[in-house]
Amino acid sequence: MNKNEILNKFLLSIIMKGYSATTVRYYTYIIKDFFKEFDYPDYNNVQKYFAKKVKITKNSRATQIRILRSLARYIQKEYEKKFELPDAPKTSNTLPIFLGKEEIDKLLDAARSNIRDFSIISFILFTGVRVSELVNLKINNVNIKESYIKVKGKGEKERMIPLSDELSVLLKEYLKQRNTDSDFLFISKFSDKFTPLSIQLIVKKYSKKANLQKKVSPHKLRHTFATLALEAGVSPITISELLGHSSLNTTMKYTHVTNKLAEDAVRRISQSTNFKDFIPKTKKTPGISGAK
Protein backbone atom coordinates (compact mmCIF):
# COMPACT_ATOMS: atom_id res chain seq x y z
CA MET A 1 0.00 0.00 0.00
CA ASN A 2 1.17 3.51 -0.81
CA LYS A 3 1.09 5.36 2.51
CA ASN A 4 0.98 8.84 0.96
CA GLU A 5 -1.95 7.83 -1.20
CA ILE A 6 -3.79 6.38 1.81
CA LEU A 7 -3.14 9.49 3.87
CA ASN A 8 -4.30 11.91 1.15
CA LYS A 9 -7.47 9.95 0.39
CA PHE A 10 -8.30 9.55 4.07
CA LEU A 11 -7.80 13.28 4.73
CA LEU A 12 -10.01 14.11 1.77
CA SER A 13 -12.72 11.86 3.22
CA ILE A 14 -12.75 13.66 6.59
CA ILE A 15 -12.63 17.07 4.91
CA MET A 16 -15.73 16.07 2.94
CA LYS A 17 -17.39 15.15 6.25
CA GLY A 18 -16.87 18.73 7.44
CA TYR A 19 -13.95 18.29 9.81
CA SER A 20 -12.33 21.61 10.76
CA ALA A 21 -8.91 22.66 9.43
CA THR A 22 -7.44 22.35 12.94
CA THR A 23 -8.72 18.78 13.27
CA VAL A 24 -7.40 17.83 9.82
CA ARG A 25 -3.97 19.21 10.71
CA TYR A 26 -3.91 17.16 13.93
CA TYR A 27 -5.00 14.00 12.11
CA THR A 28 -2.25 14.62 9.54
CA TYR A 29 0.42 15.02 12.20
CA ILE A 30 -0.53 11.84 14.09
CA ILE A 31 -0.89 9.66 10.99
CA LYS A 32 2.38 10.87 9.43
CA ASP A 33 4.16 10.18 12.71
CA PHE A 34 2.67 6.68 12.84
CA PHE A 35 3.54 5.96 9.20
CA LYS A 36 7.22 6.71 9.85
CA GLU A 37 7.56 3.27 11.44
CA PHE A 38 4.46 1.27 10.59
CA ASP A 39 2.60 0.35 7.42
CA TYR A 40 -0.95 0.04 8.72
CA PRO A 41 -2.72 0.61 12.06
CA ASP A 42 -3.56 -2.88 13.25
CA TYR A 43 -3.74 -3.87 16.92
CA ASN A 44 -0.06 -4.89 17.28
CA ASN A 45 1.37 -1.87 15.45
CA VAL A 46 -0.68 0.57 17.48
CA GLN A 47 0.40 -1.14 20.71
CA LYS A 48 4.05 -0.83 19.67
CA TYR A 49 3.55 2.81 18.64
CA PHE A 50 2.20 3.85 22.04
CA ALA A 51 4.72 1.75 23.95
CA LYS A 52 7.34 4.33 22.94
CA LYS A 53 5.19 7.34 23.91
CA VAL A 54 5.73 7.14 27.66
CA LYS A 55 5.08 10.82 28.43
CA ILE A 56 1.73 11.08 26.66
CA THR A 57 -1.35 11.92 28.77
CA LYS A 58 -4.37 9.59 28.97
CA ASN A 59 -6.56 12.05 27.07
CA SER A 60 -4.01 12.53 24.29
CA ARG A 61 -3.52 8.78 24.03
CA ALA A 62 -7.28 8.23 23.76
CA THR A 63 -7.61 10.91 21.07
CA GLN A 64 -4.73 9.50 19.02
CA ILE A 65 -6.09 5.94 19.27
CA ARG A 66 -9.43 7.19 17.94
CA ILE A 67 -7.61 8.76 15.01
CA LEU A 68 -5.74 5.56 14.20
CA ARG A 69 -8.91 3.44 14.62
CA SER A 70 -10.68 5.77 12.20
CA LEU A 71 -7.81 5.34 9.72
CA ALA A 72 -7.87 1.55 10.23
CA ARG A 73 -11.58 1.32 9.46
CA TYR A 74 -11.06 3.46 6.35
CA ILE A 75 -8.27 1.15 5.09
CA GLN A 76 -10.37 -1.95 5.77
CA LYS A 77 -13.29 -0.54 3.83
CA GLU A 78 -11.55 1.18 0.92
CA TYR A 79 -8.66 -1.26 0.40
CA GLU A 80 -10.45 -4.44 1.57
CA LYS A 81 -7.69 -5.26 4.02
CA LYS A 82 -8.40 -7.56 6.95
CA PHE A 83 -6.59 -7.02 10.23
CA GLU A 84 -7.37 -6.68 13.92
CA LEU A 85 -8.44 -3.18 14.90
CA PRO A 86 -6.73 -1.43 17.81
CA ASP A 87 -8.79 -1.41 21.00
CA ALA A 88 -11.17 1.48 21.50
CA PRO A 89 -9.83 3.90 24.13
CA LYS A 90 -11.40 3.84 27.56
CA THR A 91 -13.52 6.91 28.11
CA SER A 92 -12.68 9.06 31.10
CA ASN A 93 -15.30 9.74 33.76
CA THR A 94 -13.50 12.91 34.81
CA LEU A 95 -15.85 15.86 35.00
CA PRO A 96 -14.86 18.96 32.99
CA ILE A 97 -13.04 21.65 34.92
CA PHE A 98 -14.88 24.95 35.27
CA LEU A 99 -14.67 28.11 37.35
CA GLY A 100 -16.92 28.91 40.29
CA LYS A 101 -18.49 32.36 40.58
CA GLU A 102 -15.84 33.59 43.04
CA GLU A 103 -13.11 32.44 40.66
CA ILE A 104 -14.84 34.21 37.77
CA ASP A 105 -14.81 37.43 39.80
CA LYS A 106 -11.10 37.04 40.51
CA LEU A 107 -10.27 36.39 36.85
CA LEU A 108 -12.34 39.35 35.60
CA ASP A 109 -10.83 41.62 38.25
CA ALA A 110 -7.30 40.56 37.24
CA ALA A 111 -7.95 41.42 33.57
CA ARG A 112 -10.11 44.54 33.89
CA SER A 113 -7.20 47.00 33.56
CA ASN A 114 -6.67 45.90 29.94
CA ILE A 115 -9.83 46.51 27.91
CA ARG A 116 -8.82 44.15 25.08
CA ASP A 117 -7.83 41.21 27.27
CA PHE A 118 -10.81 41.80 29.57
CA SER A 119 -13.09 41.76 26.53
CA ILE A 120 -11.55 38.53 25.22
CA ILE A 121 -11.95 36.68 28.52
CA SER A 122 -15.47 38.05 29.04
CA PHE A 123 -16.41 37.14 25.48
CA ILE A 124 -15.48 33.47 25.94
CA LEU A 125 -17.06 33.30 29.39
CA PHE A 126 -20.40 34.75 28.30
CA THR A 127 -20.78 33.38 24.77
CA GLY A 128 -19.07 29.98 25.12
CA VAL A 129 -17.32 30.28 21.73
CA ARG A 130 -14.42 28.02 20.83
CA VAL A 131 -11.00 29.69 20.71
CA SER A 132 -10.78 28.82 17.00
CA GLU A 133 -14.06 30.68 16.46
CA LEU A 134 -12.94 33.66 18.53
CA VAL A 135 -9.73 34.34 16.59
CA ASN A 136 -11.63 34.28 13.28
CA LEU A 137 -14.41 36.65 14.31
CA LYS A 138 -14.58 39.83 12.26
CA ILE A 139 -16.21 43.12 13.12
CA ASN A 140 -18.94 42.57 10.55
CA ASN A 141 -19.85 39.35 12.40
CA VAL A 142 -20.92 41.48 15.37
CA ASN A 143 -24.17 43.40 15.61
CA ILE A 144 -24.10 45.35 18.84
CA LYS A 145 -27.28 47.27 18.05
CA GLU A 146 -29.25 44.03 17.76
CA SER A 147 -27.04 42.27 20.36
CA TYR A 148 -25.89 39.17 18.52
CA ILE A 149 -22.84 37.68 16.81
CA LYS A 150 -22.56 35.38 13.82
CA VAL A 151 -20.09 32.53 14.44
CA LYS A 152 -18.71 30.06 11.92
CA GLY A 153 -18.02 26.82 13.78
CA LYS A 154 -16.95 23.28 12.97
CA GLY A 155 -17.75 22.11 9.47
CA GLU A 156 -18.27 25.74 8.39
CA LYS A 157 -21.65 25.70 10.17
CA GLU A 158 -22.91 29.16 11.11
CA ARG A 159 -24.90 30.01 14.23
CA MET A 160 -26.16 33.17 15.90
CA ILE A 161 -25.32 33.81 19.55
CA PRO A 162 -27.15 36.59 21.42
CA LEU A 163 -25.08 39.02 23.49
CA SER A 164 -26.07 40.01 27.02
CA ASP A 165 -26.57 43.73 27.66
CA GLU A 166 -23.37 43.80 29.72
CA LEU A 167 -21.27 42.19 27.00
CA SER A 168 -22.72 44.52 24.35
CA VAL A 169 -21.71 47.56 26.45
CA LEU A 170 -18.21 46.15 26.96
CA LEU A 171 -17.68 45.41 23.25
CA LYS A 172 -18.89 48.88 22.32
CA GLU A 173 -16.35 50.43 24.68
CA TYR A 174 -13.57 48.12 23.43
CA LEU A 175 -14.26 49.04 19.80
CA LYS A 176 -14.29 52.73 20.67
CA GLN A 177 -10.80 52.47 22.20
CA ARG A 178 -9.32 50.20 19.52
CA ASN A 179 -6.78 51.98 17.31
CA THR A 180 -6.72 49.89 14.15
CA ASP A 181 -8.68 49.33 10.98
CA SER A 182 -8.25 45.53 11.03
CA ASP A 183 -11.31 43.51 10.00
CA PHE A 184 -10.79 41.08 12.88
CA LEU A 185 -12.58 41.78 16.16
CA PHE A 186 -9.65 40.90 18.43
CA ILE A 187 -6.10 41.65 17.33
CA SER A 188 -2.60 41.77 18.81
CA LYS A 189 -0.74 44.96 19.68
CA PHE A 190 0.89 44.67 16.26
CA SER A 191 -2.56 44.68 14.62
CA ASP A 192 -2.14 41.04 13.66
CA LYS A 193 -4.79 38.36 13.89
CA PHE A 194 -4.51 36.32 17.09
CA THR A 195 -3.59 32.64 17.03
CA PRO A 196 -5.34 30.17 19.37
CA LEU A 197 -2.06 29.85 21.28
CA SER A 198 -1.96 33.63 21.88
CA ILE A 199 -5.44 33.50 23.41
CA GLN A 200 -4.42 30.56 25.59
CA LEU A 201 -1.44 32.56 26.87
CA ILE A 202 -3.66 35.57 27.65
CA VAL A 203 -6.04 33.41 29.68
CA LYS A 204 -3.12 31.73 31.45
CA LYS A 205 -1.54 35.11 32.25
CA TYR A 206 -4.62 36.43 34.05
CA SER A 207 -5.50 33.18 35.79
CA LYS A 208 -2.00 33.28 37.27
CA LYS A 209 -2.42 36.94 38.20
CA ALA A 210 -5.72 36.05 39.89
CA ASN A 211 -3.95 33.26 41.86
CA LEU A 212 -6.38 30.64 40.64
CA GLN A 213 -5.38 27.13 41.66
CA LYS A 214 -6.93 25.50 38.59
CA LYS A 215 -5.25 25.23 35.20
CA VAL A 216 -7.42 27.64 33.23
CA SER A 217 -7.64 27.61 29.43
CA PRO A 218 -10.09 29.05 26.89
CA HIS A 219 -11.75 25.64 26.73
CA LYS A 220 -12.20 25.67 30.52
CA LEU A 221 -13.94 29.04 30.14
CA ARG A 222 -16.22 27.40 27.57
CA HIS A 223 -16.99 24.69 30.14
CA THR A 224 -17.73 27.46 32.63
CA PHE A 225 -20.24 29.05 30.25
CA ALA A 226 -22.07 25.72 29.95
CA THR A 227 -22.02 25.19 33.72
CA LEU A 228 -23.35 28.69 34.41
CA ALA A 229 -26.10 28.05 31.91
CA LEU A 230 -27.13 24.81 33.62
CA GLU A 231 -27.07 26.48 37.04
CA ALA A 232 -29.24 29.28 35.66
CA GLY A 233 -31.82 26.72 34.57
CA VAL A 234 -31.14 26.88 30.83
CA SER A 235 -32.25 23.80 28.88
CA PRO A 236 -29.45 21.43 27.80
CA ILE A 237 -30.86 21.64 24.27
CA THR A 238 -30.44 25.42 24.29
CA ILE A 239 -26.91 25.09 25.68
CA SER A 240 -26.04 22.59 22.94
CA GLU A 241 -27.20 25.03 20.26
CA LEU A 242 -25.33 27.97 21.80
CA LEU A 243 -22.11 25.93 21.99
CA GLY A 244 -22.45 24.86 18.36
CA HIS A 245 -22.86 21.15 19.09
CA SER A 246 -24.64 19.35 16.28
CA SER A 247 -26.72 17.42 18.80
CA LEU A 248 -27.00 16.23 22.37
CA ASN A 249 -27.74 12.74 21.14
CA THR A 250 -29.50 11.18 18.19
CA THR A 251 -32.97 11.83 19.58
CA MET A 252 -32.30 15.56 19.78
CA LYS A 253 -30.67 15.86 16.37
CA TYR A 254 -33.43 17.95 14.80
CA THR A 255 -34.34 20.07 17.82
CA HIS A 256 -33.59 23.77 17.33
CA VAL A 257 -33.73 26.71 19.70
CA THR A 258 -35.79 29.80 19.13
CA ASN A 259 -34.12 33.22 19.27
CA LYS A 260 -36.17 34.11 22.33
CA LEU A 261 -34.89 31.08 24.25
CA ALA A 262 -31.28 31.83 23.32
CA GLU A 263 -31.61 35.50 24.27
CA ASP A 264 -33.16 34.55 27.60
CA ALA A 265 -30.32 32.06 28.16
CA VAL A 266 -27.45 34.54 27.77
CA ARG A 267 -29.30 37.09 29.93
CA ARG A 268 -29.73 34.57 32.73
CA ILE A 269 -26.10 33.43 32.47
CA SER A 270 -24.82 37.00 32.74
CA GLN A 271 -27.18 37.86 35.60
CA SER A 272 -26.11 34.75 37.54
CA THR A 273 -22.66 36.33 38.02
CA ASN A 274 -21.30 39.73 39.06
CA PHE A 275 -20.33 40.55 35.47
CA LYS A 276 -22.28 43.83 35.47
CA ASP A 277 -20.06 45.12 38.30
CA PHE A 278 -17.01 44.92 36.04
CA ILE A 279 -18.50 46.75 33.06
CA PRO A 280 -17.23 50.33 32.56
CA LYS A 281 -19.85 53.03 32.90
CA THR A 282 -19.72 54.92 29.61
CA LYS A 283 -21.76 57.35 27.59
CA LYS A 284 -23.81 56.03 24.71
CA THR A 285 -21.81 55.53 21.53
CA PRO A 286 -23.00 54.66 18.03
CA GLY A 287 -23.21 50.94 17.27
CA ILE A 288 -21.16 49.26 14.58
CA SER A 289 -22.55 47.90 11.37
CA GLY A 290 -24.69 44.77 11.50
CA ALA A 291 -23.52 41.30 10.76
CA LYS A 292 -23.73 40.23 7.15
matplotlib code that plots the C-alpha trace (Angstrom):
import matplotlib.pyplot as plt

x = [0.0, 1.2, 1.1, 1.0, -2.0, -3.8, -3.1, -4.3, -7.5, -8.3, -7.8, -10.0, -12.7, -12.8, -12.6, -15.7, -17.4, -16.9, -13.9, -12.3, -8.9, -7.4, -8.7, -7.4, -4.0, -3.9, -5.0, -2.3, 0.4, -0.5, -0.9, 2.4, 4.2, 2.7, 3.5, 7.2, 7.6, 4.5, 2.6, -0.9, -2.7, -3.6, -3.7, -0.1, 1.4, -0.7, 0.4, 4.1, 3.5, 2.2, 4.7, 7.3, 5.2, 5.7, 5.1, 1.7, -1.4, -4.4, -6.6, -4.0, -3.5, -7.3, -7.6, -4.7, -6.1, -9.4, -7.6, -5.7, -8.9, -10.7, -7.8, -7.9, -11.6, -11.1, -8.3, -10.4, -13.3, -11.5, -8.7, -10.4, -7.7, -8.4, -6.6, -7.4, -8.4, -6.7, -8.8, -11.2, -9.8, -11.4, -13.5, -12.7, -15.3, -13.5, -15.8, -14.9, -13.0, -14.9, -14.7, -16.9, -18.5, -15.8, -13.1, -14.8, -14.8, -11.1, -10.3, -12.3, -10.8, -7.3, -8.0, -10.1, -7.2, -6.7, -9.8, -8.8, -7.8, -10.8, -13.1, -11.5, -12.0, -15.5, -16.4, -15.5, -17.1, -20.4, -20.8, -19.1, -17.3, -14.4, -11.0, -10.8, -14.1, -12.9, -9.7, -11.6, -14.4, -14.6, -16.2, -18.9, -19.8, -20.9, -24.2, -24.1, -27.3, -29.3, -27.0, -25.9, -22.8, -22.6, -20.1, -18.7, -18.0, -17.0, -17.7, -18.3, -21.7, -22.9, -24.9, -26.2, -25.3, -27.1, -25.1, -26.1, -26.6, -23.4, -21.3, -22.7, -21.7, -18.2, -17.7, -18.9, -16.3, -13.6, -14.3, -14.3, -10.8, -9.3, -6.8, -6.7, -8.7, -8.3, -11.3, -10.8, -12.6, -9.7, -6.1, -2.6, -0.7, 0.9, -2.6, -2.1, -4.8, -4.5, -3.6, -5.3, -2.1, -2.0, -5.4, -4.4, -1.4, -3.7, -6.0, -3.1, -1.5, -4.6, -5.5, -2.0, -2.4, -5.7, -3.9, -6.4, -5.4, -6.9, -5.3, -7.4, -7.6, -10.1, -11.8, -12.2, -13.9, -16.2, -17.0, -17.7, -20.2, -22.1, -22.0, -23.3, -26.1, -27.1, -27.1, -29.2, -31.8, -31.1, -32.3, -29.5, -30.9, -30.4, -26.9, -26.0, -27.2, -25.3, -22.1, -22.5, -22.9, -24.6, -26.7, -27.0, -27.7, -29.5, -33.0, -32.3, -30.7, -33.4, -34.3, -33.6, -33.7, -35.8, -34.1, -36.2, -34.9, -31.3, -31.6, -33.2, -30.3, -27.4, -29.3, -29.7, -26.1, -24.8, -27.2, -26.1, -22.7, -21.3, -20.3, -22.3, -20.1, -17.0, -18.5, -17.2, -19.8, -19.7, -21.8, -23.8, -21.8, -23.0, -23.2, -21.2, -22.5, -24.7, -23.5, -23.7]
y = [0.0, 3.5, 5.4, 8.8, 7.8, 6.4, 9.5, 11.9, 9.9, 9.6, 13.3, 14.1, 11.9, 13.7, 17.1, 16.1, 15.2, 18.7, 18.3, 21.6, 22.7, 22.4, 18.8, 17.8, 19.2, 17.2, 14.0, 14.6, 15.0, 11.8, 9.7, 10.9, 10.2, 6.7, 6.0, 6.7, 3.3, 1.3, 0.3, 0.0, 0.6, -2.9, -3.9, -4.9, -1.9, 0.6, -1.1, -0.8, 2.8, 3.9, 1.7, 4.3, 7.3, 7.1, 10.8, 11.1, 11.9, 9.6, 12.1, 12.5, 8.8, 8.2, 10.9, 9.5, 5.9, 7.2, 8.8, 5.6, 3.4, 5.8, 5.3, 1.5, 1.3, 3.5, 1.2, -1.9, -0.5, 1.2, -1.3, -4.4, -5.3, -7.6, -7.0, -6.7, -3.2, -1.4, -1.4, 1.5, 3.9, 3.8, 6.9, 9.1, 9.7, 12.9, 15.9, 19.0, 21.7, 24.9, 28.1, 28.9, 32.4, 33.6, 32.4, 34.2, 37.4, 37.0, 36.4, 39.3, 41.6, 40.6, 41.4, 44.5, 47.0, 45.9, 46.5, 44.1, 41.2, 41.8, 41.8, 38.5, 36.7, 38.0, 37.1, 33.5, 33.3, 34.7, 33.4, 30.0, 30.3, 28.0, 29.7, 28.8, 30.7, 33.7, 34.3, 34.3, 36.7, 39.8, 43.1, 42.6, 39.3, 41.5, 43.4, 45.3, 47.3, 44.0, 42.3, 39.2, 37.7, 35.4, 32.5, 30.1, 26.8, 23.3, 22.1, 25.7, 25.7, 29.2, 30.0, 33.2, 33.8, 36.6, 39.0, 40.0, 43.7, 43.8, 42.2, 44.5, 47.6, 46.1, 45.4, 48.9, 50.4, 48.1, 49.0, 52.7, 52.5, 50.2, 52.0, 49.9, 49.3, 45.5, 43.5, 41.1, 41.8, 40.9, 41.6, 41.8, 45.0, 44.7, 44.7, 41.0, 38.4, 36.3, 32.6, 30.2, 29.9, 33.6, 33.5, 30.6, 32.6, 35.6, 33.4, 31.7, 35.1, 36.4, 33.2, 33.3, 36.9, 36.0, 33.3, 30.6, 27.1, 25.5, 25.2, 27.6, 27.6, 29.1, 25.6, 25.7, 29.0, 27.4, 24.7, 27.5, 29.0, 25.7, 25.2, 28.7, 28.0, 24.8, 26.5, 29.3, 26.7, 26.9, 23.8, 21.4, 21.6, 25.4, 25.1, 22.6, 25.0, 28.0, 25.9, 24.9, 21.1, 19.3, 17.4, 16.2, 12.7, 11.2, 11.8, 15.6, 15.9, 17.9, 20.1, 23.8, 26.7, 29.8, 33.2, 34.1, 31.1, 31.8, 35.5, 34.6, 32.1, 34.5, 37.1, 34.6, 33.4, 37.0, 37.9, 34.8, 36.3, 39.7, 40.6, 43.8, 45.1, 44.9, 46.8, 50.3, 53.0, 54.9, 57.4, 56.0, 55.5, 54.7, 50.9, 49.3, 47.9, 44.8, 41.3, 40.2]
z = [0.0, -0.8, 2.5, 1.0, -1.2, 1.8, 3.9, 1.2, 0.4, 4.1, 4.7, 1.8, 3.2, 6.6, 4.9, 2.9, 6.2, 7.4, 9.8, 10.8, 9.4, 12.9, 13.3, 9.8, 10.7, 13.9, 12.1, 9.5, 12.2, 14.1, 11.0, 9.4, 12.7, 12.8, 9.2, 9.9, 11.4, 10.6, 7.4, 8.7, 12.1, 13.3, 16.9, 17.3, 15.5, 17.5, 20.7, 19.7, 18.6, 22.0, 23.9, 22.9, 23.9, 27.7, 28.4, 26.7, 28.8, 29.0, 27.1, 24.3, 24.0, 23.8, 21.1, 19.0, 19.3, 17.9, 15.0, 14.2, 14.6, 12.2, 9.7, 10.2, 9.5, 6.3, 5.1, 5.8, 3.8, 0.9, 0.4, 1.6, 4.0, 6.9, 10.2, 13.9, 14.9, 17.8, 21.0, 21.5, 24.1, 27.6, 28.1, 31.1, 33.8, 34.8, 35.0, 33.0, 34.9, 35.3, 37.4, 40.3, 40.6, 43.0, 40.7, 37.8, 39.8, 40.5, 36.9, 35.6, 38.2, 37.2, 33.6, 33.9, 33.6, 29.9, 27.9, 25.1, 27.3, 29.6, 26.5, 25.2, 28.5, 29.0, 25.5, 25.9, 29.4, 28.3, 24.8, 25.1, 21.7, 20.8, 20.7, 17.0, 16.5, 18.5, 16.6, 13.3, 14.3, 12.3, 13.1, 10.5, 12.4, 15.4, 15.6, 18.8, 18.0, 17.8, 20.4, 18.5, 16.8, 13.8, 14.4, 11.9, 13.8, 13.0, 9.5, 8.4, 10.2, 11.1, 14.2, 15.9, 19.5, 21.4, 23.5, 27.0, 27.7, 29.7, 27.0, 24.4, 26.5, 27.0, 23.3, 22.3, 24.7, 23.4, 19.8, 20.7, 22.2, 19.5, 17.3, 14.1, 11.0, 11.0, 10.0, 12.9, 16.2, 18.4, 17.3, 18.8, 19.7, 16.3, 14.6, 13.7, 13.9, 17.1, 17.0, 19.4, 21.3, 21.9, 23.4, 25.6, 26.9, 27.7, 29.7, 31.5, 32.3, 34.1, 35.8, 37.3, 38.2, 39.9, 41.9, 40.6, 41.7, 38.6, 35.2, 33.2, 29.4, 26.9, 26.7, 30.5, 30.1, 27.6, 30.1, 32.6, 30.2, 29.9, 33.7, 34.4, 31.9, 33.6, 37.0, 35.7, 34.6, 30.8, 28.9, 27.8, 24.3, 24.3, 25.7, 22.9, 20.3, 21.8, 22.0, 18.4, 19.1, 16.3, 18.8, 22.4, 21.1, 18.2, 19.6, 19.8, 16.4, 14.8, 17.8, 17.3, 19.7, 19.1, 19.3, 22.3, 24.2, 23.3, 24.3, 27.6, 28.2, 27.8, 29.9, 32.7, 32.5, 32.7, 35.6, 37.5, 38.0, 39.1, 35.5, 35.5, 38.3, 36.0, 33.1, 32.6, 32.9, 29.6, 27.6, 24.7, 21.5, 18.0, 17.3, 14.6, 11.4, 11.5, 10.8, 7.2]

ax = plt.figure().add_subplot(projection="3d")
ax.plot(x, y, z, "-o")
ax.set_aspect("equal")
plt.show()
